[in-house]
Amino acid sequence: MQRKTRNTLLSRILCMMLIVAMALFTVGCKKDEPETPQSGQETKVTAPAEDNQDAVVGDTAEDGEDAEQAGNVASGVTELGEGTTKFNFSVTDKDGNETNFLIHTDKETVGEALLDLGLIDGDAGDYGLYVKKVNGIVADYDTDKTYWAFYIGGEYAMSGVDVTPITEGASYAFKVEK
């Protein structure tokens, strides 16, 4: 009788330890933090400026133009790349967290520029590049029923990122959708 009670108690203790270990493992594995840019890439974070004239992303204010009209007010915008053409790029994850970039490039398409900087990755398909990873965050319809949607100027893109020509000062975005 005493042996049976001891075995039951030991089984319950082991089950509790297993439950605690599984809970800790589950919490410890959930990590959706974006990757840092690859080494050798230029990275510059623009801190918020006190005067909006200094906080313009993209075009600069000319001939007394209001800085608000000339571009977006920078608030933690990361500048990446080198080149004469600039465009704004944002990434919105499944939780609605947005990361903003100012991309400098000499590439012809948005896809080329973002691939070159390591900001996107995916698989080549019959309809172009199927983007599965943006800024280190994976969205793959085959595994989690989410995907990366590509936007141009706030509108759902009618072309793939790999064939979309870069327009100076334009805004492009990827957002996780279901």
C-alpha positions in Angstrom: 0.0 0.0 0.0 2.8 2.4 1.0 4.6 1.6 -2.3 1.5 2.3 -4.4 1.0 5.7 -2.6 4.7 6.6 -3.2 4.5 5.7 -6.9 1.3 7.8 -7.3 2.9 10.7 -5.6 6.1 10.4 -7.7 4.0 10.2 -10.9 2.1 13.4 -10.0 5.3 15.2 -9.2 6.9 14.2 -12.5 3.7 15.2 -14.4 3.8 18.7 -12.7 7.5 19.0 -13.6 6.7 18.1 -17.2 3.9 20.6 -17.4 6.1 23.4 -16.0 8.9 22.5 -18.4 6.5 22.5 -21.4 5.2 25.9 -20.3 8.6 27.4 -20.0 9.7 25.9 -23.3 6.6 27.4 -25.0 7.1 30.9 -23.6 10.8 30.8 -24.3 10.4 29.8 -28.0 8.0 32.6 -28.9 10.3 35.2 -30.3 9.2 37.4 -33.2 12.0 40.0 -33.0 13.3 41.2 -36.4 16.9 40.3 -37.4 19.5 43.0 -37.4 20.8 44.1 -40.8 23.7 42.0 -42.1 27.2 43.0 -41.5 28.7 45.4 -44.1 25.4 47.2 -44.5 25.1 50.8 -43.6 22.6 51.4 -40.8 21.7 54.7 -39.4 18.8 55.4 -37.0 17.4 58.9 -37.2 16.3 60.1 -33.8 13.2 62.3 -33.5 14.1 65.9 -34.0 12.8 68.8 -32.0 12.2 70.9 -35.1 10.2 69.3 -37.9 12.4 71.0 -40.4 15.2 68.5 -39.4 12.9 65.5 -39.3 12.0 65.1 -42.9 12.3 61.6 -44.5 12.5 61.5 -48.3 12.3 64.9 -50.0 13.6 68.0 -48.3 11.6 71.2 -47.8 12.4 73.8 -50.4 11.4 77.5 -50.9 9.7 77.7 -47.5 7.6 74.6 -48.0 6.3 73.2 -44.8 8.3 70.2 -43.7 5.1 68.2 -43.2 4.3 68.5 -46.9 7.8 67.7 -48.0 7.9 64.2 -46.4 7.2 62.2 -43.4 8.3 63.2 -39.9 11.1 60.8 -38.8 10.5 59.0 -35.6 13.0 56.2 -35.2 13.4 55.6 -38.9 16.3 53.3 -39.9 18.2 54.3 -43.0 19.7 51.5 -45.0 21.8 51.1 -48.1 23.7 53.4 -50.4 22.6 55.0 -53.6 21.0 58.1 -55.1 17.4 56.9 -55.1 15.5 57.0 -51.8 12.1 55.5 -50.9 10.2 54.8 -47.7 9.6 51.2 -46.6 7.5 50.0 -43.7 6.9 46.5 -42.2 3.8 45.7 -40.2 3.9 42.4 -38.3 0.9 40.2 -37.3 0.5 42.2 -34.0 0.4 45.5 -35.8 3.9 46.6 -34.8 5.3 48.9 -37.5 9.0 49.3 -38.4 10.0 52.1 -40.8 13.0 52.4 -43.1 14.4 54.9 -45.5 16.1 52.9 -48.3 18.9 54.4 -50.4 19.6 52.4 -53.5 20.7 52.4 -57.2 18.6 49.2 -58.0 15.8 49.3 -60.5 13.1 47.5 -58.7 11.8 47.5 -55.1 12.4 43.8 -54.8 16.1 44.1 -56.0 16.7 46.8 -53.4 15.1 44.9 -50.5 16.7 41.6 -51.4 20.1 43.3 -51.7 19.7 44.7 -48.1 18.5 41.4 -46.7 15.1 42.8 -45.8 13.0 40.3 -47.7 13.4 36.6 -48.7 11.2 34.1 -50.4 10.8 31.5 -53.1 10.7 32.1 -56.8 7.4 30.9 -58.3 5.4 31.0 -61.5 4.1 34.5 -60.6 7.4 36.0 -59.3 8.9 36.1 -55.9 6.7 34.7 -53.1 7.9 36.7 -50.1 7.9 34.6 -46.9 10.3 36.6 -44.7 10.4 40.4 -44.2 12.8 42.0 -41.7 13.4 38.6 -40.1 9.7 37.9 -39.6 8.2 34.8 -41.3 4.7 34.6 -42.6 4.1 31.5 -44.7 0.5 30.6 -45.7 1.5 26.9 -46.0 2.4 26.7 -42.3 0.5 29.4 -40.4 -2.2 30.7 -42.9 -0.6 34.2 -43.0 1.1 35.9 -45.8 3.0 39.1 -46.6 0.8 41.6 -48.6 2.7 44.2 -50.6 1.4 47.8 -50.7 2.4 50.8 -52.8 1.5 54.2 -51.5 -1.0 52.6 -49.0 -2.8 50.7 -51.7 -2.7 47.0 -52.3 -0.1 46.4 -55.0 -1.2 45.2 -58.4 2.3 44.0 -59.2 4.8 41.8 -57.4 7.7 43.4 -55.4 10.2 41.9 -57.8 8.8 43.7 -60.9 7.7 47.0 -59.2 10.0 49.8 -60.4 11.3 52.2 -57.7 9.8 55.7 -57.7 11.9 58.3 -55.8 10.3 59.3 -52.5 7.4 56.7 -52.8 6.2 54.6 -49.9 6.2 50.8 -50.1 5.1 48.4 -47.4 4.7 44.8 -46.4 2.0 43.7 -43.9 1.1 40.3 -42.5 -2.4 39.3 -43.5 -4.6 36.3 -43.1 
